[in-house]
Each structure stands twice: as structure tokens, then as C-alpha cells.
Amino acid sequence: MKKLSFLAIPVALFFLASCVKNTTPTPVTIPTGTFSGQLVLIHMSSKTGKLDTVKANVVLTMSTATGYAVLSDTTTVQAGSNGAFIMDSQYIQFQDKTAAAATAQFVGTSTKVHLNGTYTYAYDGTNFNFYAASSDTLGFNYALKKN
């Protein structure tokens, strides 16, 4: 009987170990290179509840060594931005040097969008999409493609 209970412990441990999930972290593919596409700024009027959208063409360069830079037409919606970025498998955070110590996408009284703050993203090696909401009435959607 002692031999049976002595063997039961290793067998039980074997079965328990087979139930443990593999927690290997998901590898992150860092988007690098030049991307172009559109920023869609979505605003919901708090008075009427209607949605307004404004679009701007965006060119974005990304490098692990030098950070990011917005090189597109910055005269209308998108402000010229550059700085560092960090990311994990779900979020990317841009730290815009031109936005001083601001934490929001809109800086001070500027009506232009700074690429600054934390965004949810998806990147498949070609398509780079990221989205953030600044409040319950304002959203920023970037849909870019690697050049």
C-alpha cells in the first residue's frame, strides 16, 4: 500500500504539470520605416450629438534608434511631431518633444493634433493602425501603410 501511495504523488504532479499553460510572451513586431495614410479626427458635438470627421494625410517615420517624426502636411489638422515611442503587444505610447510636458493629443490652445499619448494599435508588418480617444467626444484614428 505504501508503494501505491508513493507512486501516486509523482503521477498526480505529472497530471497537474500538464495542465499548466505556457505563458510565453507574445513577440512584439516593432513598426519601423516610413508609413503613409490618413488621420481621421472624429468629434461628437456635445450639443447636437452629431459626428464630425476631419481627415488629413499623414507621413510617419519610425526608428528604434531615433524615434518617430510626422513629416506630412502639418498646416491643417496634424501638427508636426517628433520624439520617442515605447510599445508592448497592445499599446504604443508616443512622447512628443514638440508638445512640451503636455499629456493630451491637443496641446494648450492648439487646434492641431499632436502625435502624443497612448494609443491602441495593430500592426501586421504592412498596415499600421492606431486609435485613441481624448475624451468621450473626441477620437483619433490613424490608418497607415508601410511604404
Backbone hydrogen bonds, N-H to C=O, Kabsch-Sander energy under -0.5 kcal/mol:
donor,donor_aa,acceptor,acceptor_aa,energy
5,S,1,M,-2.1
6,F,2,K,-2.2
7,L,3,K,-1.8
8,A,4,L,-1.4
9,I,5,S,-1.0
11,V,7,L,-1.7
12,A,8,A,-2.5
13,L,9,I,-2.4
14,F,10,P,-2.2
15,F,11,V,-2.1
16,L,12,A,-2.4
17,A,13,L,-2.6
18,S,14,F,-1.5
19,C,15,F,-0.6
19,C,16,L,-1.0
20,V,16,L,-0.6
20,V,17,A,-0.7
23,T,21,K,-0.5
29,T,27,P,-0.5
30,I,28,V,-0.8
32,T,30,I,-0.6
33,G,62,M,-2.9
35,F,60,L,-3.1
36,S,145,K,-2.4
37,G,58,V,-2.1
38,Q,143,A,-1.9
39,L,56,A,-2.8
40,V,38,Q,-0.5
40,V,141,N,-3.1
41,L,39,L,-0.6
41,L,54,V,-3.1
42,I,40,V,-0.6
42,I,139,G,-2.7
43,H,41,L,-0.5
43,H,52,D,-3.0
44,M,137,T,-2.8
45,S,43,H,-0.6
45,S,50,K,-2.7
49,G,45,S,-2.1
52,D,43,H,-3.4
54,V,41,L,-2.1
56,A,39,L,-2.0
58,V,37,G,-3.0
60,L,35,F,-3.1
61,T,69,A,-2.5
62,M,33,G,-2.7
63,S,67,G,-2.4
67,G,63,S,-2.0
68,Y,83,G,-2.7
69,A,61,T,-1.8
70,V,81,S,-3.0
71,L,59,V,-3.0
71,L,69,A,-0.6
72,S,59,V,-0.7
74,T,72,S,-0.6
79,A,113,V,-3.2
83,G,68,Y,-2.0
84,A,95,Q,-1.2
86,I,93,Q,-2.0
88,D,91,Y,-2.3
92,I,119,Y,-2.6
93,Q,86,I,-3.2
94,F,92,I,-0.5
94,F,117,G,-2.8
95,Q,84,A,-3.0
96,D,94,F,-0.6
97,K,82,N,-3.2
98,T,82,N,-0.7
99,A,96,D,-0.7
100,A,97,K,-1.0
102,A,99,A,-2.1
107,V,112,K,-0.5
108,G,106,F,-0.5
110,S,107,V,-2.3
113,V,77,V,-3.2
114,H,105,Q,-2.6
116,N,114,H,-1.7
117,G,94,F,-2.8
119,Y,92,I,-2.9
120,T,131,Y,-2.5
121,Y,90,Q,-2.1
122,A,129,N,-2.5
124,D,127,N,-1.6
128,F,144,L,-2.8
129,N,122,A,-2.5
129,N,127,N,-0.5
130,F,142,Y,-2.0
131,Y,120,T,-2.4
132,A,140,F,-2.0
134,S,138,L,-1.7
135,S,138,L,-1.1
138,L,135,S,-0.8
139,G,42,I,-2.9
140,F,132,A,-3.3
141,N,40,V,-2.2
142,Y,130,F,-3.2
142,Y,140,F,-0.5
143,A,38,Q,-2.8
143,A,141,N,-0.5
144,L,128,F,-2.4
144,L,142,Y,-0.5
145,K,36,S,-2.6
146,K,126,T,-2.6
147,N,34,T,-3.0
